[in-house]
Amino acid sequence: MNVFNQIGETLKGLWEASAFTAFSLDNLWWVMIIISFVLIYLAVVKGFEPLLLLPIAFGMCLTNLPGSGMFHPEFFMYTEPVEGIAHSAAWYVDTGHVLHEGGFLDILYMGVKLQVFPPLIFLGIGCMTDFGPLIARPSSFLLGAAAQIGIFATFILACLVSLFGIDAIKFTLEEASSIAIIGGADGPTAIWLTNKLAPHMLGSIAVAAYSYMALVPLIQPPIMRALTTKKERLVKMEQLRPVSKREKILFPIFVTVIVAAIIPDATPLVGCLMLGNLFKESGVVDRLVKTASNELMNIVVIMLGLTVGATATASNFLSPKTLVVVCLGLIAFCIGTASGVLFGKLMCLFTGGKINPLIGSAGVSAVPMAARVSQKVGQEFNPNNYLLMHAMGPNVAGVIGSAVAAGVLYQIFG
């Protein structure tokens, strides 16, 4: 009998230690796991930004498994503001508990909290980016800047929602800033700013940002067609001038210095982006270029995706605010696209029809997908119209613009 009692106690202990005892309709971890399965489906079957959406989805699954102990949100604490002391509210990391009691995802999340992962991704992006089209036509900076209007317009909209909405969907200024940055269509930038201003919203904002980046070919074309005439869409642009190696080497240096002088808080992102580009254009560090754009970037993408997904716990993700975040993110992206196209129309007018307004939609920072969409829509009306290289100018300008916009928001509200 003692043997059977021991077996029974062992089985009972195994059952109590399993996740099945945690199942209840009130505990919504199972809902989050179902959502993670949907995101895995979208990444694998539909191809929606799989490089980051897949690890984000699996990280979401891991963090919501009961008893796994892989991620502890309580180790990353928020201190309430102290009356009369400006900027007294802050997010702190309980380093001692993370190092001694933290799970696997807690340790990796330190790379997000300490602002290591997003700049490293920008380093890799810089190694893969050609700023030649932007240097050849500096006016592309204006199109990239125009597309960032979506960020600031959505910030105002989020504030209005908070002002006139119900308590359940009210946002702080920091939360509104994090939502607005989705309009830049730049995942690492959205993660960087949200982690600084509203880390509890990191999961929902990252999922929204990368989902809309994947949907660029579906979202942008209707807006582009609605805001342009057939005559404008048929505009053929002159071939870009050749850009010398000296210009390509000096460009990242000057941009870093100028941005750092004007918006110091944007320096980590812009600086790493330009360092990667300097590696590429210098032609003397091929090994570093290869490592930064391949091995290093792939490793960081895996760790960043897993840890961002880990923040999407049921308490943070399953709320009315998440639905509003998704809606406002879509609005931000649409306004950014429309602003770029409308400014492109204005440039077309002032240049006597030399600028095709379709390239303005590439001002959002979804490289190179947005530029390809400009090319595709242009060729729908004229198969011999090649806009890709012209659209790459506003596209890479949008990368710089979104990082600068994030720096501005952090400088004001951080």
Summary of the structure (lengths in Angstrom):
residues: 414
radius of gyration: 23.3
end to end distance: 66.1
largest distance: 95.9
contacts: 1529
relative contact order: 0.17
helix: 76%
strand: 2%
